[in-house]
Amino acid sequence: MVQQTIIIFAGTQGFVDDLPVREIRAFEGELFQFMETVRNPLVQRLIRDKALNEETRAQLADAIREFKEKYRAERAGEAEKAETK
């Protein structure tokens, strides 16, 4: 249930709007992994509270921004490696 909350939030807040459709599944899977490892206290709060208050929304948005920055950097690195082969 928390994974659905995270991806629906990411989608409705525009975090995936600029991603190619073919990347959405990978983005989603990696986002969940990031949230469970790096932002686990936030995930636990979502599980416990079963609601998104203003503070939780802000923290979730920050977490997704942080992840997306990392995701894009990794993709750029992979593309660069592929071009040099």
N, CA, C and O atoms as a printed pandas DataFrame, in Angstrom:
     atom_number atom_name residue_name chain_id  residue_number  x_coord  y_coord  z_coord
0              1         N          MET        A               1    0.817   -1.198    0.000
1              2        CA          MET        A               1    0.000    0.000    0.000
2              3         C          MET        A               1    0.864    1.266    0.000
3              4         O          MET        A               1    0.540    2.237   -0.684
4              5         N          VAL        A               2    1.950    1.257    0.758
5              6        CA          VAL        A               2    2.808    2.439    0.823
6              7         C          VAL        A               2    3.486    2.687   -0.529
7              8         O          VAL        A               2    3.712    3.836   -0.908
8              9         N          GLN        A               3    3.806    1.622   -1.245
9             10        CA          GLN        A               3    4.421    1.798   -2.558
10            11         C          GLN        A               3    3.443    2.493   -3.509
11            12         O          GLN        A               3    3.845    3.352   -4.294
12            13         N          GLN        A               4    2.179    2.128   -3.441
13            14        CA          GLN        A               4    1.172    2.784   -4.265
14            15         C          GLN        A               4    1.073    4.264   -3.913
15            16         O          GLN        A               4    0.966    5.114   -4.796
16            17         N          THR        A               5    1.109    4.559   -2.644
17            18        CA          THR        A               5    1.042    5.952   -2.201
18            19         C          THR        A               5    2.210    6.751   -2.761
19            20         O          THR        A               5    2.036    7.872   -3.238
20            21         N          ILE        A               6    3.394    6.170   -2.699
21            22        CA          ILE        A               6    4.597    6.863   -3.175
22            23         C          ILE        A               6    4.522    7.111   -4.678
23            24         O          ILE        A               6    4.781    8.228   -5.124
24            25         N          ILE        A               7    4.177    6.101   -5.464
25            26        CA          ILE        A               7    4.177    6.275   -6.920
26            27         C          ILE        A               7    3.018    7.159   -7.372
27            28         O          ILE        A               7    3.168    7.933   -8.317
28            29         N          ILE        A               8    1.879    7.057   -6.718
29            30        CA          ILE        A               8    0.766    7.949   -7.065
30            31         C          ILE        A               8    1.138    9.389   -6.742
31            32         O          ILE        A               8    0.853   10.297   -7.523
32            33         N          PHE        A               9    1.770    9.600   -5.599
33            34        CA          PHE        A               9    2.227   10.942   -5.234
34            35         C          PHE        A               9    3.219   11.447   -6.277
35            36         O          PHE        A               9    3.104   12.580   -6.744
36            37         N          ALA        A              10    4.190   10.615   -6.645
37            38        CA          ALA        A              10    5.192   11.014   -7.641
38            39         C          ALA        A              10    4.521   11.377   -8.969
39            40         O          ALA        A              10    4.895   12.356   -9.616
40            41         N          GLY        A              11    3.542   10.591   -9.360
41            42        CA          GLY        A              11    2.846   10.847  -10.623
42            43         C          GLY        A              11    1.990   12.092  -10.585
43            44         O          GLY        A              11    2.030   12.902  -11.511
44            45         N          THR        A              12    1.216   12.256   -9.526
45            46        CA          THR        A              12    0.306   13.402   -9.461
46            47         C          THR        A              12    1.030   14.714   -9.198
47            48         O          THR        A              12    0.488   15.786   -9.466
48            49         N          GLN        A              13    2.242   14.637   -8.679
49            50        CA          GLN        A              13    3.016   15.848   -8.416
50            51         C          GLN        A              13    3.977   16.194   -9.550
51            52         O          GLN        A              13    4.757   17.140   -9.440
52            53         N          GLY        A              14    3.921   15.426  -10.638
53            54        CA          GLY        A              14    4.694   15.755  -11.829
54            55         C          GLY        A              14    6.122   15.236  -11.854
55            56         O          GLY        A              14    6.890   15.619  -12.736
56            57         N          PHE        A              15    6.502   14.377  -10.916
57            58        CA          PHE        A              15    7.877   13.906  -10.853
58            59         C          PHE        A              15    8.250   12.949  -11.989
59            60         O          PHE        A              15    9.434   12.755  -12.266
60            61         N          VAL        A              16    7.272   12.363  -12.635
61            62        CA          VAL        A              16    7.578   11.422  -13.722
62            63         C          VAL        A              16    7.174   11.979  -15.086
63            64         O          VAL        A              16    7.334   11.300  -16.100
64            65         N          ASP        A              17    6.661   13.188  -15.122
65            66        CA          ASP        A              17    6.165   13.765  -16.371
66            67         C          ASP        A              17    7.214   13.828  -17.473
67            68         O          ASP        A              17    6.887   13.662  -18.649
68            69         N          ASP        A              18    8.454   14.063  -17.111
69            70        CA          ASP        A              18    9.506   14.220  -18.116
70            71         C          ASP        A              18   10.267   12.921  -18.409
71            72         O          ASP        A              18   11.243   12.927  -19.158
72            73         N          LEU        A              19    9.822   11.821  -17.823
73            74        CA          LEU        A              19   10.484   10.540  -18.086
74            75         C          LEU        A              19    9.828    9.839  -19.265
75            76         O          LEU        A              19    8.607    9.881  -19.411
76            77         N          PRO        A              20   10.634    9.193  -20.110
77            78        CA          PRO        A              20   10.041    8.387  -21.177
78            79         C          PRO        A              20    9.221    7.250  -20.557
79            80         O          PRO        A              20    9.601    6.703  -19.521
80            81         N          VAL        A              21    8.119    6.904  -21.179
81            82        CA          VAL        A              21    7.233    5.864  -20.662
82            83         C          VAL        A              21    8.004    4.569  -20.414
83            84         O          VAL        A              21    7.738    3.867  -19.438
84            85         N          ARG        A              22    8.952    4.252  -21.284
85            86        CA          ARG        A              22    9.704    3.001  -21.149
86            87         C          ARG        A              22   10.562    2.962  -19.879
87            88         O          ARG        A              22   11.015    1.890  -19.479
88            89         N          GLU        A              23   10.790    4.106  -19.247
89            90        CA          GLU        A              23   11.609    4.175  -18.034
90            91         C          GLU        A              23   10.803    4.148  -16.746
91            92         O          GLU        A              23   11.382    4.022  -15.667
92            93         N          ILE        A              24    9.496    4.260  -16.828
93            94        CA          ILE        A              24    8.673    4.401  -15.627
94            95         C          ILE        A              24    8.830    3.203  -14.688
95            96         O          ILE        A              24    8.982    3.390  -13.481
96            97         N          ARG        A              25    8.796    1.988  -15.214
97            98        CA          ARG        A              25    8.914    0.797  -14.351
98            99         C          ARG        A              25   10.253    0.777  -13.613
99           100         O          ARG        A              25   10.301    0.502  -12.414
100          101         N          ALA        A              26   11.334    1.069  -14.328
101          102        CA          ALA        A              26   12.658    1.088  -13.694
102          103         C          ALA        A              26   12.717    2.191  -12.633
103          104         O          ALA        A              26   13.224    1.977  -11.533
104          105         N          PHE        A              27   12.199    3.357  -12.973
105          106        CA          PHE        A              27   12.177    4.473  -12.029
106          107         C          PHE        A              27   11.409    4.075  -10.774
107          108         O          PHE        A              27   11.868    4.304   -9.655
108          109         N          GLU        A              28   10.248    3.484  -10.969
109          110        CA          GLU        A              28    9.396    3.067   -9.858
110          111         C          GLU        A              28   10.118    2.068   -8.948
111          112         O          GLU        A              28   10.139    2.239   -7.729
112          113         N          GLY        A              29   10.700    1.041   -9.536
113          114        CA          GLY        A              29   11.400    0.024   -8.745
114          115         C          GLY        A              29   12.574    0.593   -7.980
115          116         O          GLY        A              29   12.772    0.276   -6.807
116          117         N          GLU        A              30   13.349    1.431   -8.638
117          118        CA          GLU        A              30   14.507    2.029   -7.973
118          119         C          GLU        A              30   14.081    3.044   -6.912
119          120         O          GLU        A              30   14.740    3.188   -5.883
120          121         N          LEU        A              31   12.979    3.743   -7.169
121          122        CA          LEU        A              31   12.455    4.681   -6.173
122          123         C          LEU        A              31   12.056    3.935   -4.908
123          124         O          LEU        A              31   12.367    4.381   -3.803
124          125         N          PHE        A              32   11.374    2.814   -5.055
125          126        CA          PHE        A              32   10.966    2.036   -3.889
126          127         C          PHE        A              32   12.180    1.557   -3.103
127          128         O          PHE        A              32   12.194    1.606   -1.873
128          129         N          GLN        A              33   13.189    1.096   -3.816
129          130        CA          GLN        A              33   14.404    0.627   -3.151
130          131         C          GLN        A              33   15.063    1.785   -2.386
131          132         O          GLN        A              33   15.472    1.626   -1.235
132          133         N          PHE        A              34   15.160    2.933   -3.030
133          134        CA          PHE        A              34   15.726    4.124   -2.396
134          135         C          PHE        A              34   14.945    4.494   -1.142
135          136         O          PHE        A              34   15.532    4.757   -0.092
136          137         N          MET        A              35   13.635    4.514   -1.253
137          138        CA          MET        A              35   12.800    4.889   -0.113
138          139         C          MET        A              35   12.975    3.911    1.045
139          140         O          MET        A              35   13.045    4.324    2.203
140          141         N          GLU        A              36   13.044    2.622    0.738
141          142        CA          GLU        A              36   13.163    1.610    1.791
142          143         C          GLU        A              36   14.528    1.634    2.465
143          144         O          GLU        A              36   14.642    1.280    3.638
144          145         N          THR        A              37   15.561    2.044    1.745
145          146        CA          THR        A              37   16.902    2.035    2.320
146          147         C          THR        A              37   17.320    3.403    2.842
147          148         O          THR        A              37   17.733    3.531    3.994
148          149         N          VAL        A              38   17.217    4.412    2.008
149          150        CA          VAL        A              38   17.717    5.739    2.372
150          151         C          VAL        A              38   16.707    6.531    3.201
151          152         O          VAL        A              38   17.082    7.258    4.121
152          153         N          ARG        A              39   15.448    6.388    2.875
153          154        CA          ARG        A              39   14.403    7.171    3.547
154          155         C          ARG        A              39   13.427    6.291    4.324
155          156         O          ARG        A              39   12.228    6.566    4.365
156          157         N          ASN        A              40   13.950    5.234    4.936
157          158        CA          ASN        A              40   13.095    4.291    5.653
158          159         C          ASN        A              40   12.257    4.921    6.759
159          160         O          ASN        A              40   11.099    4.534    6.919
160          161         N          PRO        A              41   12.785    5.877    7.535
161          162        CA          PRO        A              41   11.924    6.483    8.560
162          163         C          PRO        A              41   10.657    7.126    7.960
163          164         O          PRO        A              41    9.587    7.082    8.568
164          165         N          LEU        A              42   10.788    7.709    6.786
165          166        CA          LEU        A              42    9.629    8.298    6.120
166          167         C          LEU        A              42    8.659    7.201    5.688
167          168         O          LEU        A              42    7.448    7.351    5.849
168          169         N          VAL        A              43    9.170    6.114    5.148
169          170        CA          VAL        A              43    8.327    4.983    4.759
170          171         C          VAL        A              43    7.589    4.451    5.984
171          172         O          VAL        A              43    6.393    4.169    5.916
172          173         N          GLN        A              44    8.287    4.314    7.087
173          174        CA          GLN        A              44    7.659    3.815    8.307
174          175         C          GLN        A              44    6.563    4.766    8.800
175          176         O          GLN        A              44    5.527    4.321    9.294
176          177         N          ARG        A              45    6.794    6.063    8.663
177          178        CA          ARG        A              45    5.778    7.044    9.051
178          179         C          ARG        A              45    4.544    6.916    8.158
179          180         O          ARG        A              45    3.415    6.995    8.640
180          181         N          LEU        A              46    4.763    6.719    6.852
181          182        CA          LEU        A              46    3.631    6.535    5.936
182          183         C          LEU        A              46    2.825    5.289    6.306
183          184         O          LEU        A              46    1.595    5.299    6.278
184          185         N          ILE        A              47    3.535    4.228    6.649
185          186        CA          ILE        A              47    2.859    2.990    7.052
186          187         C          ILE        A              47    2.071    3.220    8.344
187          188         O          ILE        A              47    0.921    2.796    8.460
188          189         N          ARG        A              48    2.682    3.876    9.288
189          190        CA          ARG        A              48    2.054    4.101   10.599
190          191         C          ARG        A              48    0.858    5.050   10.503
191          192         O          ARG        A              48   -0.221    4.755   11.018
192          193         N          ASP        A              49    1.062    6.200    9.836
193          194        CA          ASP        A              49    0.034    7.244    9.824
194          195         C          ASP        A              49   -1.081    6.995    8.809
195          196         O          ASP        A              49   -2.217    7.425    9.008
196          197         N          LYS        A              50   -0.749    6.301    7.725
197          198        CA          LYS        A              50   -1.726    6.036    6.660
198          199         C          LYS        A              50   -2.375    7.327    6.151
199          200         O          LYS        A              50   -3.542    7.342    5.761
200          201         N          ALA        A              51   -1.594    8.402    6.165
201          202        CA          ALA        A              51   -2.090    9.694    5.704
202          203         C          ALA        A              51   -0.914   10.579    5.306
203          204         O          ALA        A              51    0.219   10.373    5.742
204          205         N          LEU        A              52   -1.211   11.566    4.472
205          206        CA          LEU        A              52   -0.198   12.528    4.048
206          207         C          LEU        A              52   -0.573   13.905    4.584
207          208         O          LEU        A              52   -1.450   14.574    4.037
208          209         N          ASN        A              53    0.093   14.324    5.656
209          210        CA          ASN        A              53   -0.102   15.689    6.112
210          211         C          ASN        A              53    0.901   16.586    5.390
211          212         O          ASN        A              53    1.710   16.102    4.599
212          213         N          GLU        A              54    0.851   17.865    5.653
213          214        CA          GLU        A              54    1.732   18.809    4.939
214          215         C          GLU        A              54    3.212   18.489    5.136
215          216         O          GLU        A              54    3.990   18.549    4.184
216          217         N          GLU        A              55    3.601   18.152    6.354
217          218        CA          GLU        A              55    5.004   17.831    6.640
218          219         C          GLU        A              55    5.439   16.578    5.875
219          220         O          GLU        A              55    6.518   16.545    5.283
220          221         N          THR        A              56    4.599   15.563    5.893
221          222        CA          THR        A              56    4.927   14.316    5.200
222          223         C          THR        A              56    4.981   14.538    3.693
223          224         O          THR        A              56    5.850   13.990    3.015
224          225         N          ARG        A              57    4.069   15.329    3.173
225          226        CA          ARG        A              57    4.084   15.653    1.731
226          227         C          ARG        A              57    5.398   16.335    1.347
227          228         O          ARG        A              57    6.011   15.999    0.334
228          229         N          ALA        A              58    5.815   17.286    2.160
229          230        CA          ALA        A              58    7.055   18.012    1.877
230          231         C          ALA        A              58    8.253   17.075    1.936
231          232         O          ALA        A              58    9.141   17.147    1.086
232          233         N          GLN        A              59    8.284   16.203    2.927
233          234        CA          GLN        A              59    9.392   15.254    3.049
234          235         C          GLN        A              59    9.389   14.242    1.909
235          236         O          GLN        A              59   10.449   13.867    1.409
236          237         N          LEU        A              60    8.218   13.803    1.502
237          238        CA          LEU        A              60    8.118   12.861    0.389
238          239         C          LEU        A              60    8.576   13.523   -0.913
239          240         O          LEU        A              60    9.296   12.910   -1.701
240          241         N          ALA        A              61    8.167   14.750   -1.134
241          242        CA          ALA        A              61    8.606   15.484   -2.323
242          243         C          ALA        A              61   10.124   15.652   -2.321
243          244         O          ALA        A              61   10.767   15.472   -3.355
244          245         N          ASP        A              62   10.695   15.994   -1.176
245          246        CA          ASP        A              62   12.157   16.137   -1.073
246          247         C          ASP        A              62   12.858   14.815   -1.367
247          248         O          ASP        A              62   13.873   14.787   -2.064
248          249         N          ALA        A              63   12.318   13.725   -0.837
249          250        CA          ALA        A              63   12.915   12.405   -1.055
250          251         C          ALA        A              63   12.865   12.033   -2.536
251          252         O          ALA        A              63   13.840   11.513   -3.078
252          253         N          ILE        A              64   11.748   12.294   -3.183
253          254        CA          ILE        A              64   11.628   11.948   -4.601
254          255         C          ILE        A              64   12.551   12.827   -5.437
255          256         O          ILE        A              64   13.159   12.347   -6.393
256          257         N          ARG        A              65   12.663   14.099   -5.092
257          258        CA          ARG        A              65   13.608   14.985   -5.807
258          259         C          ARG        A              65   15.041   14.465   -5.665
259          260         O          ARG        A              65   15.793   14.401   -6.637
260          261         N          GLU        A              66   15.400   14.098   -4.438
261          262        CA          GLU        A              66   16.742   13.566   -4.183
262          263         C          GLU        A              66   16.979   12.304   -5.016
263          264         O          GLU        A              66   18.021   12.163   -5.656
264          265         N          PHE        A              67   16.013   11.398   -5.004
265          266        CA          PHE        A              67   16.151   10.174   -5.775
266          267         C          PHE        A              67   16.251   10.473   -7.257
267          268         O          PHE        A              67   17.101    9.910   -7.947
268          269         N          LYS        A              68   15.397   11.349   -7.755
269          270        CA          LYS        A              68   15.363   11.629   -9.195
270          271         C          LYS        A              68   16.686   12.219   -9.668
271          272         O          LYS        A              68   17.149   11.907  -10.765
272          273         N          GLU        A              69   17.284   13.054   -8.864
273          274        CA          GLU        A              69   18.590   13.621   -9.195
274          275         C          GLU        A              69   19.629   12.497   -9.338
275          276         O          GLU        A              69   20.415   12.481  -10.286
276          277         N          LYS        A              70   19.617   11.580   -8.400
277          278        CA          LYS        A              70   20.523   10.427   -8.423
278          279         C          LYS        A              70   20.217    9.536   -9.628
279          280         O          LYS        A              70   21.132    9.079  -10.313
280          281         N          TYR        A              71   18.952    9.294   -9.881
281          282        CA          TYR        A              71   18.511    8.461  -10.998
282          283         C          TYR        A              71   18.994    9.054  -12.330
283          284         O          TYR        A              71   19.545    8.344  -13.171
284          285         N          ARG        A              72   18.784   10.337  -12.503
285          286        CA          ARG        A              72   19.208   11.003  -13.754
286          287         C          ARG        A              72   20.733   10.963  -13.920
287          288         O          ARG        A              72   21.232   10.737  -15.022
288          289         N          ALA        A              73   21.458   11.179  -12.838
289          290        CA          ALA        A              73   22.923   11.149  -12.907
290          291         C          ALA        A              73   23.409    9.760  -13.313
291          292         O          ALA        A              73   24.323    9.632  -14.128
292          293         N          GLU        A              74   22.800    8.728  -12.748
293          294        CA          GLU        A              74   23.176    7.357  -13.114
294          295         C          GLU        A              74   22.858    7.076  -14.574
295          296         O          GLU        A              74   23.663    6.461  -15.275
296          297         N          ARG        A              75   21.711    7.510  -15.034
297          298        CA          ARG        A              75   21.326    7.293  -16.441
298          299         C          ARG        A              75   22.267    8.043  -17.383
299          300         O          ARG        A              75   22.636    7.521  -18.435
300          301         N          ALA        A              76   22.651    9.250  -17.015
301          302        CA          ALA        A              76   23.577   10.031  -17.836
302          303         C          ALA        A              76   24.924    9.324  -17.912
303          304         O          ALA        A              76   25.548    9.284  -18.972
304          305         N          GLY        A              77   25.374    8.768  -16.792
305          306        CA          GLY        A              77   26.632    8.022  -16.768
306          307         C          GLY        A              77   26.566    6.782  -17.635
307          308         O          GLY        A              77   27.530    6.461  -18.330
308          309         N          GLU        A              78   25.445    6.082  -17.605
309          310        CA          GLU        A              78   25.276    4.884  -18.430
310          311         C          GLU        A              78   25.274    5.245  -19.911
311          312         O          GLU        A              78   25.860    4.534  -20.726
312          313         N          ALA        A              79   24.622    6.340  -20.256
313          314        CA          ALA        A              79   24.573    6.771  -21.649
314          315         C          ALA        A              79   25.966    7.160  -22.133
315          316         O          ALA        A              79   26.350    6.851  -23.261
316          317         N          GLU        A              80   26.710    7.831  -21.280
317          318        CA          GLU        A              80   28.066    8.253  -21.625
318          319         C          GLU        A              80   28.965    7.030  -21.859
319          320         O          GLU        A              80   29.764    7.013  -22.796
320          321         N          LYS        A              81   28.831    6.017  -21.009
321          322        CA          LYS        A              81   29.614    4.799  -21.176
322          323         C          LYS        A              81   29.266    4.089  -22.479
323          324         O          LYS        A              81   30.147    3.575  -23.167
324          325         N          ALA        A              82   27.988    4.064  -22.811
325          326        CA          ALA        A              82   27.535    3.402  -24.041
326          327         C          ALA        A              82   28.077    4.123  -25.274
327          328         O          ALA        A              82   28.396    3.479  -26.273
328          329         N          GLU        A              83   28.183    5.435  -25.216
329          330        CA          GLU        A              83   28.689    6.204  -26.346
330          331         C          GLU        A              83   30.185    5.979  -26.577
331          332         O          GLU        A              83   30.655    6.073  -27.711
332          333         N          THR        A              84   30.921    5.688  -25.530
333          334        CA          THR        A              84   32.371    5.512  -25.662
334          335         C          THR        A              84   32.761    4.115  -26.098
335          336         O          THR        A              84   33.928    3.869  -26.403
336          337         N          LYS        A              85   31.807    3.193  -26.133
337          338        CA          LYS        A              85   32.117    1.825  -26.552
338          339         C          LYS        A              85   32.214    1.687  -28.030
339          340         O          LYS        A              85   32.469    0.593  -28.532
